[in-house]
Amino acid sequence: MRVVFGVLSLLVVVAIVGILAKKQLGAMSGPPAGSAASAPAGTVVAPTGTPQQQVQQVQKQVQDAMQQARPMPDETK
């Protein structure tokens, strides 16, 4: 009797995990990423161009980010 309850509880847990995994994977599938011009800010866009151009784009973005002024914390303490 104990073995039957053990197997049944294991099957229930596996079913619950399977349902949750299916929901998570279903939430990930969405509309495919469009072009960079139509994508809102903060979204991931598929890379375009050659690998060398991609490296240059990333280097430029890093340099631009490094040139921006960092916000100073409040000195009210």
CORQUI-V654626 format. One record per residue. N is the residue number from 1. PHI is phi in degrees with one decimal (none if undefined). Layout:
n = (N;N)
phi = (PHI;PHI)
//
This chain:
n = (1;2;3;4;5;6;7;8;9;10;11;12;13;14;15;16;17;18;19;20;21;22;23;24;25;26;27;28;29;30;31;32;33;34;35;36;37;38;39;40;41;42;43;44;45;46;47;48;49;50;51;52;53;54;55;56;57;58;59;60;61;62;63;64;65;66;67;68;69;70;71;72;73;74;75;76;77)
phi = (none;-64.4;-66.5;-63.1;-64.4;-62.6;-68.1;-63.3;-66.0;-64.2;-65.2;-64.2;-64.4;-63.6;-64.4;-64.2;-63.1;-64.0;-65.3;-64.5;-64.8;-64.2;-64.4;-64.6;-68.6;-68.9;-70.4;-74.7;-78.3;-141.7;-66.8;-66.6;-66.5;-88.5;-75.9;-65.4;-72.6;-93.1;-84.2;-68.6;-62.1;90.8;-98.9;-88.9;-119.8;-62.9;-67.1;-125.1;87.8;-79.3;-57.5;-64.8;-66.5;-64.8;-62.9;-64.9;-62.9;-65.2;-60.7;-65.8;-64.0;-67.1;-62.6;-63.1;-66.8;-71.1;-81.8;-72.5;-71.1;-85.5;-66.5;-85.2;-71.6;-67.9;-104.0;-84.7;-81.1)
//
